[in-house]
Amino acid sequence: MAEAGKRSRRGVFALGGGLAAIAAGWQWLGVRREDLDFRAIEGAPGWEVAIAGSFTGVSGDALLFFGLNAEARPSPLAQDDLEPVLYGDSVSQLAVFSDFFCPYCRGLTLHLMQWERQGLRVHWHELPRLGPASVVVARASVAADFQGGYAPFYQRLMRGTFRPTARHMRAVAETAGLDGKRLQADMESEAVARRLEQSAAAAARLGLFATPALVVGKRAIIGEVEPDLIETLLSR
């Protein structure tokens, strides 16, 4: 099973050289390649974390998860639940944590969406740390993902004027070809709240204090990274 997963991930990166061309486009991000210093994560044996490029976030007592009924750090997820929460039942082990208002997240997200179009499964996790408006987008994004429309919703949201209301999220969803009425209802659902809480708990267990953050297998990276590093980690 493990070998099959490796072959599957390697196959994604052999799709006509498409990802190589996409990777070249990442140079505009200005991310400098560095040897990452992965360190063991306390409380999660076998897992590692490193800090890469630029990121946005807060830490310490100021860390708030607005709208998630938690005024402090969420309780860390149990280690045995990490992989199911991060990756579901997919063989692809690439998870991304982001906040719509994090400037470093947008380029990363858009480029990973190009990789998705080439066949790579990306697991999207919202980590709304930058205020109440972030939570509105996070709830709407998860609701869009429930309809299989995370990418088109995100891309449409980036194109227009932002208004932090559920009504505006519904309008954006409809322009993206989604069921706007369902999305607005799902935003307030227990299922969406649970998804956000699980993502926050997974981030807490892994020590992800900022966005963007990626998790590949059992390695977490905080900040911007070059695409060839992600490809290398996925191929292992």
C-alpha positions in Angstrom: 0.0 0.0 0.0 2.8 2.4 0.9 4.6 1.6 -2.3 1.4 2.1 -4.3 1.0 5.5 -2.7 4.6 6.4 -3.7 3.9 5.4 -7.3 0.7 7.4 -7.3 2.4 10.5 -6.1 5.3 10.1 -8.5 2.8 9.7 -11.3 1.2 13.0 -10.6 4.5 14.7 -11.3 5.0 12.9 -14.6 2.0 14.5 -16.3 3.6 15.8 -19.5 6.1 18.0 -17.6 3.2 20.3 -16.7 4.3 20.7 -13.1 7.8 21.6 -14.2 6.4 24.6 -16.1 4.2 25.5 -13.2 7.1 25.4 -10.8 9.0 27.9 -13.0 6.2 30.3 -12.5 6.8 30.3 -8.7 9.9 32.4 -9.1 7.9 35.6 -9.0 7.2 34.8 -5.3 10.8 35.6 -4.6 11.3 32.7 -2.2 14.9 31.9 -1.6 15.8 28.2 -1.4 17.2 27.2 2.0 18.0 24.0 3.7 15.2 23.5 6.1 16.0 22.6 9.7 13.3 20.0 10.5 12.9 19.4 14.2 10.9 16.9 16.2 7.4 18.0 17.3 6.9 17.7 21.0 3.9 15.5 21.7 3.8 14.0 18.2 6.6 11.4 17.9 7.7 10.8 14.3 6.4 14.2 13.1 8.7 17.1 12.2 8.3 20.9 11.6 10.5 23.5 10.0 10.2 27.2 9.2 10.8 28.3 5.6 10.0 31.7 4.1 7.6 34.6 4.9 4.5 34.0 6.9 1.7 35.9 8.6 0.5 35.0 12.1 0.4 35.7 15.8 1.5 33.7 18.7 1.4 33.5 22.5 -1.5 34.7 24.5 -2.7 36.9 21.6 -3.5 33.9 19.5 -7.3 33.9 18.9 -9.5 31.7 16.8 -12.4 34.0 16.2 -15.8 32.5 15.9 -14.6 29.0 16.9 -15.7 29.3 20.6 -12.1 29.4 21.7 -10.5 32.5 23.1 -7.1 30.8 23.5 -5.2 28.0 21.9 -7.4 25.1 20.9 -6.8 21.7 22.5 -4.2 19.8 20.3 -5.6 17.0 18.3 -4.7 13.5 19.4 -1.7 12.2 17.4 -3.7 9.2 16.1 -6.2 11.5 14.5 -3.7 13.7 12.7 -3.5 11.8 9.4 -7.3 11.2 9.1 -8.0 14.9 9.8 -5.2 16.1 7.5 -5.7 13.8 4.6 -9.0 12.0 5.0 -8.8 8.6 3.2 -6.8 9.9 0.3 -3.4 8.5 -0.7 -2.2 12.0 -1.4 -0.6 13.5 1.7 -0.4 17.2 1.0 -2.3 19.5 3.4 -2.3 23.3 3.3 -3.3 25.7 6.1 -4.2 29.2 5.0 -6.0 32.4 5.8 -7.6 34.3 3.0 -6.1 37.6 4.2 -2.6 36.3 4.6 -0.7 37.8 1.6 1.7 34.9 1.5 -1.1 32.4 1.3 -2.6 33.6 -2.0 0.3 32.9 -4.3 0.8 29.5 -2.7 -2.9 28.6 -3.0 -3.2 29.7 -6.6 -0.2 27.7 -7.7 -1.3 24.6 -5.8 -4.6 24.9 -7.5 -2.7 24.7 -10.8 -1.2 21.5 -9.5 -4.6 20.2 -8.6 -5.7 20.7 -12.2 -2.7 18.5 -13.1 -4.1 15.7 -10.9 -2.6 16.2 -7.4 -5.0 16.0 -4.6 -4.6 18.9 -2.2 -6.3 18.9 1.2 -7.4 22.5 2.1 -7.5 23.6 5.7 -8.7 27.1 6.8 -6.8 28.6 9.7 -8.6 32.0 10.3 -6.3 33.8 12.6 -6.5 37.3 11.3 -9.9 38.5 12.6 -13.6 38.0 12.2 -13.6 38.6 8.4 -11.1 35.7 8.1 -13.7 33.5 9.9 -16.4 34.5 7.4 -14.3 33.5 4.5 -13.1 30.3 6.3 -16.7 29.2 6.9 -17.7 29.9 3.3 -14.6 28.2 1.9 -15.3 25.0 3.8 -18.9 25.2 2.7 -17.7 25.6 -0.9 -15.4 22.6 -0.4 -18.4 20.5 0.7 -19.8 21.1 -2.9 -16.4 20.3 -4.5 -16.0 24.0 -5.4 -13.2 25.2 -3.2 -11.0 26.4 -6.1 -13.6 28.2 -8.2 -15.0 29.9 -5.1 -11.6 31.1 -3.9 -10.7 32.4 -7.3 -14.0 34.3 -7.7 -13.6 35.7 -4.2 -10.2 37.1 -5.2 -11.5 38.9 -8.2 -14.1 41.2 -6.7 -14.8 43.6 -3.8 -14.9 41.8 -0.5 -17.7 42.2 1.9 -17.5 40.1 5.1 -21.1 38.9 5.1 -22.7 35.5 4.5 -24.9 37.2 1.9 -21.9 38.3 -0.1 -20.4 34.8 0.2 -23.6 33.4 -1.3 -23.4 35.8 -4.2 -19.8 34.9 -4.9 -20.6 31.2 -4.7 -23.4 31.6 -7.3 -21.0 33.4 -9.7 -18.6 30.4 -9.2 -21.4 28.0 -10.3 -22.2 26.7 -6.7 -25.5 26.5 -4.9 -25.4 29.8 -3.0 -28.4 29.1 -0.8 -26.8 25.8 0.3 -23.5 27.5 0.9 -25.0 30.2 3.1 -26.9 27.6 5.2 -23.8 25.4 5.5 -21.7 28.3 6.8 -23.6 28.1 10.0 -23.8 24.3 10.2 -22.2 22.1 12.8 -20.4 20.2 10.0 -18.5 23.4 9.0 -17.8 24.4 12.5 -16.5 20.9 13.2 -14.2 21.0 10.2 -12.7 24.3 11.3 -12.2 23.1 14.9 -10.5 19.9 13.7 -8.1 21.9 11.4 -7.3 24.3 14.3 -6.7 21.3 16.6 -4.4 19.7 14.0 -2.5 22.9 13.7 -2.1 23.1 17.5 -0.7 19.6 17.7 1.8 20.4 14.9 2.7 23.8 16.3 1.6 25.7 13.2 1.4 29.2 14.6 1.2 31.0 11.2 0.1 30.8 7.6 0.8 29.6 5.1 1.7 26.2 6.4 2.0 22.9 4.6 2.1 19.3 5.8 3.6 16.7 3.5 3.5 13.2 5.0 4.7 13.7 8.5 6.7 16.9 7.8 5.2 20.3 8.4 6.6 23.6 6.9 5.6 27.0 8.1 5.9 29.8 5.6 6.5 30.0 1.8 8.5 27.2 0.2 9.8 26.5 -3.3 7.8 24.0 -5.4 10.7 21.6 -6.0 11.0 21.0 -2.3 7.3 20.1 -2.1 7.8 17.8 -5.1 10.8 16.1 -3.4 8.8 15.5 -0.2 5.9 14.1 -2.0 8.0 11.7 -4.0 9.5 10.1 -0.9 
